[in-house]
Amino acid sequence: MFHPLRVGAVERITDDAVAVTFEVPDALRETFRHVPGQHLNVRYEAAGEEIRRSYSLCSPAVAAPDPPVLRVGIRLVDGGTFSTYALKELTVGDQVEAMPPTGRFTLEPRPGLFAAVVGGSGITPVLSIAATLLAREPLARFCLVRSDRTVASTMFLDEVADLKDRYPDRFHLVTALSREEQAAGLPAGRLDRERLTSLLPALLPVPEVAAWFLCGPLGLVREAQRALRALDVERGRVHQEIFHVADSPAPTATAPDAANAAGAAGSGGAVGVAVPAEATLTATLHGRSGSWPVEHGDSLLETVLRRRADAPYACKGGVCGTCRAFLVRGEVRMDRNYALEPEETDAGFVLACQSHPLTPEVAIDFDR
C-alpha cells in the first residue's frame, strides 16, 4: 500500500545525485521503520503514466520510540523519468507516494567482522548497514571497499568519512577510483576478480568475515562474487544487490556467473519444457485469490496487474525483488533474476515480473 510522504529535504551530494529525506507522519512511524539495507518503492505520475522506482535507504535504522529517518540516494540515470524529476524539480514540501520499506539485503546488528564491496550508488544501503551496526554493536567491525569513477562522483563522501572518524578502530575504508589517480591508496583502475582476489586477503582475515555485502553495477558484483569463490568463501555468507543492469540478452540457467539467473523454476526443474499454448494463473494476494488466463507473451505479473492494480512491483527488470512470490503449483521460466538468492529459488520463490508459464496451470502466492 502506498502512503503520501512530504519531502523534508533535498540535498545535492554530487553533480548527478541527490539525497532526499521524507517526513513520516506520527501515525505511520511503525509502518515506515526500516531494517538497515532496505529500500523504498516510490510512485510518481508523468504524462498520465504511473512510474515506480526503488531507492535504497542510506539513513541508519532508528529504534522506537524515536521517529524513523527516511533518506534515500538518487543518482541521475540517462532517460530516467523519476531520477530526472528528483534532480531537477523535486523540492521541500512536495509529496511523493511510497510503500513501506522492504528488501532482504539486510543485516541485523550483531558482534563480528563484516565486509562490503560496493560501486557507485551501491554505497547507499551499505551506508545504512554499516552506520547502524557500528552504532548499536560495540563488538562489531566493518570493512568497506568502494569503487567510484572520481572523487567528485563519489556519493555520501562526508557520511563515510564521518564513520571513519567516529569508529577509527572498527571501521576500515579502502577506496578505488577507476578514472582518477589518488595521492595515497590504491592505484587507479577497476576492481576486477584478479585485483580483488589479491586485495581482500591483504585487508582482512577473509575466513573470519561473518557476512559479505556486494552492491552496485552487475559487472562489479559479478567480479566480487568470482573473487570470493576463489577465496573459498561460503556462498551463504555472501549477499548481493544489483543496482545497474545494462540492456543485454537475458541470462540463462546455464550461465554460472549471471547473478544467479534462473532459467526455470518449479518442482524438479523445467529446462526444455515446451511453452503451453494456453495457461491459467491462480494468484493469491492480500488474502484473496483469483484465476485468469495468461495472454501470449505476458509475464505472471502482467497477468495479475490486468485484474489487480495492487500487485507489488517496482522495477519490472528482475532487480528489486518487490514482486517476489512463492510458486505453489506448476513450472515457470524466469528470464532474468538479479534479486533472489539461490536459497530462495531453491525454496520455490520466483520473480513474477520475469516469470512465464511452462505448464498449463500455474499458481503463485504473494503473501508467503
N, C-alpha and C positions, 0 to 999 in steps of 0.2 A: 504494500500500500504506500502511495506517495503522500508526503506532507509538505506544505509550503514552508520554506525556511527563509528568513530575512538574511541578506548579506550584511555581515558586520564589518568586514574589512577586505580590501583587495590590494595586495602588495606586489609590486613588480620586483621579482627576485633575479631575473636575468633579462636580456633583451627580448627573449621569446618565451618567457614563462612568468606566471603569477601564482601567488598563494592566496586562496580565497577562504575566508573564515565565515562560517554560518552561525547565526544565533539560534539557540534551541529554546523554545517556549518551556516554561516550567512543567506543563502537563505532559511534555514529551521527553523529559530528561532520561528516564529509564529506557524508553524506546530507542533513543539515539546514543546510548552509552556503548562505546565500542571496545573491542579487544584489539591490542596493538597488532597492526598488519592488515586490518580490514579496510574495505573501501565503501564509497557511497555511489549509488546509481542515481544519476540526476536526469531530469526530464525537461525538455525545452521545445517550444514550438517555433518553427521557422518556415515561412511561406506556406502555412497550412499543414506542414508535415511535422509529426512528432519525432523529435530527436532524443535518443537516450545515450548517455555515456557513463562510463565507470571511472572514478578517480579515487586513488588511494589516499587515506588519511595519514598525514605526516605528524599530527599532534600526538603527544603522549596520552595514553588512556588514563582517565581520571576516575577515581573510585567515588561512590556515593559517600556522603551527601553532596559533595561538590558538583557543580554543573559540568556536563561533558563539554569538551572543546572540540569542535569540528573544523579542522583546517585541512584543505586539500591542495595539492600542487597540480597545476595545469600548464602543460607545455604546448605551444602552438604547433599544430600539425598541418602540413600542406593540404588545403582543401577542407580542413576540419571545421565544420559548422559551429560546434559549441566552443571549441578552443579559440576560434577567431572572435566569437562573441565575448568570451570571457576576457580576452586580452584587450579588445578594442571598445567594448560597450558596457560590460558589467560594472556596476558601481554600488557603493554602500546604499542600503535601503531597498535595493531590488529584491524580488522574491524569486527563488528557484525551488522547484519541487524535487524532493529527494526521498528515496526509500531508506529505511533503517540500515545501519551498517551491516555488511555481510562479507563473507570470504573466509577461506581456511588457510591462508598464508599467514599464520599467526604464531605467536609464542606467549604462553602464559609464563610470567616471571618465575624463575626457579634458579637455584645455585648451579654453577657450571660455567664452562667455556663455550661461547657461541661465536659464529663467524658468518660473514656475508660477503658475497661478490656481487657488485651492482654496477650498472652502467646507465648514464644519463638520468632520466626521470625515475629509474628503478630505485633511486635513493629514497623515494617518498615513503613507502610502507616500512622500509628498514629503519628509517629515522624514528618512526613511532615505536618500532620494536626495541631498538637499542636504548632510546631515551627512557622508555617505561621500565625496561629490565634493569638498567643501572640505577634508577631512582628507587625502585622497590626492593631490589635484592642485593644486599651488600656483598654477598659471596659469589656474585656473577661477574664474568668478564666478557668483553665483546671485541672482536677484531673485524674491522671494516676495510675491505679492499674495494675501492671505487674507481671507475674508469669514466673519463669525460673527454670531450674534444679539446677544450681550452679552459683556462681558469674562468674566463668571462662567461662561459656557457654552463658553469657548474651550479646546479640548483642547491639551495639550502647550505651554502658555504659557511655562513655565520653560525647556523644552528649546529652543524657538525663540529666546527671549531670550538663552540661552547661546550660540547660534550667532552672534547679533548682536554679543555681547561678544567672542567669540573671533576673529571674522573681520570686523572693522568696515569694512575696505576692500573686502571681496569678497562680503559678504552684505548685501543690501538688502531690508528688510522694510517692507511697506505693509499696514496693517490697516483694513478697513472693517467697521463694525458696523451691522447693519440696524435694531436696536431700541434703540440707546443712543448718545447723543452722546459724543464723545471731547473731552478737554481740548485735544488737539492732533491734527492729522492730518485725515483725510477726514471730511466731514460724514456723519451717519447716512443710511443708505439702501442699497438693494440694488445689487449690481453687475450692471447690465444691459448690453446691447450698446452703447447710446449712451454710457454712462458709461465703459465700458472702452475704447471707440474713442478717446476723448479722453485718458483717463488713461495708457494704456500708452506712447504716444509721449513723454509728459512724464516718464516714469520711466526709460526706457532706449532705446537705439537699436534699434528693432524689427527692422530688416533684418539686424542683426548677431547676433541670438539664434539659436544653433545648434539648440536644441530647446525646445519649449513643452510643459509638462505640466499638463493640466487634470483636476481630480479633485474629486468631490463630488456634490451632487444634480444630476439631469438638467437642471433649469432653468438653473443656473449654468453648467454645461459647455456647454449649447447657446448661451447668450448669449455666452460667451467665444469659441466657435467662430465665431459670426457677426462678432464684433469683429475677430478675426484675419483673417477673409476680407476684411473691409472695409479692413484694413491691408495687404492683398496678401501675407500670409504664406503660403508654400508649404505645401500640405496635408501633405507628407511630413515637415515639421518639427513637426507638432502631434500629440501623443499624449494619449489621454484614458482615464479610468477612471471609470465611473459608480458611485456608492455608493447612491443612493436613487432609485427609480423609483416614482412614485405609480401606484396601480391605475387604469389608463385603457385605452381601446381600443388594441390593438396597432398600432404604427406600420406603414405600408406602404411599398412601394418608391417610391411617388410623393410621399412626404413628405420633402423635401430636408433638413429640419432634425431629423429623428427619430433623432438619434445614429447616423447611418449604418445605419439599419434596412434589412434586406434583405427584399424581398418574395419573391424567388425566387433560386435559385442552381442552376447546372448548366451544361452545355455549351450555350452560345447563349442562356441565359435560359429562363424558363418562365412568364412572366406570361401569364395567360389559359388555361393548360393545365388541363383538367378533372382533378379528383382521381380516380384509378382506383378501381374497386370493390374490387379486391384488389391487394395489393402484397406483395412479398417483400424483406426486408432482409438483406443479407450484411454482416457487420461483422467487422473484424479488430482484435483487442485482445490485447496482450502476446504477439504472435506466433501466436495461434490464431484461426481463422475459423469462423464459423457462419452459417447462413441460416435465417431464421424469417419466418413471416407477420406482417404488421403489422395489429394489430387496429384496427377502425374508430375513428378519432379519436386514436389513440396517437401520440406523438412517436417518433422513432428511438431516443432514449434509453430511453423506457419499454419499447420492444420489446426492447432489449438487456438491460435490467435484469431482465426476466422470466426470462432464462436465464443471465445473467452478473452476479452480485452485485458483481463487481469493476469494473464500468463506472465511469469517472470522472465525478463531478458534485459540485456543492455547492449553488448557489442555485436551480437549475431555473427561473430567471427571465430568462435571456439576459444576465446582468450580469457574472458572474465569469469566464466563458470556460473553466472547467475541463473541460467536455465537448466542447471543440473537436475536430473530426475532419475528415479530408480526404475530399471527395466523389469517389470513384473512378469511379462509374458511376451514370447516371440523373439525375433532377432532383428538387429538393425545394423546398418553400416554408418560409421562416423567418418565424415570426410576429413575432418581435422580435429585435433584435441590438444590444446595447449594449456588446459586448465585443470584437468583431473589427474590426480596421482595414480600410479599403477594399482595401488591397493584399492582405490575407489572403483576403477573399471573392473578389477577382478571381483569386487563385491557386487557388481551389477549396475553401477551408475553410468549414465550417458549424458551427453550434452544434446538437449532437444533441438538446438538450432543447427546442429551438424548431422543429426541422425535421420536416416531414411529407412523405411521398412524393407526387410528381406524375406518376411513371411506374410501370409495373408492377414494375420491378426497380430497386432502389437498392443501392449498395454504398458503405460508408464504412470508413475506416481511422483508428483512434485512435492508431496508432503513428507516424504521419508527423510 
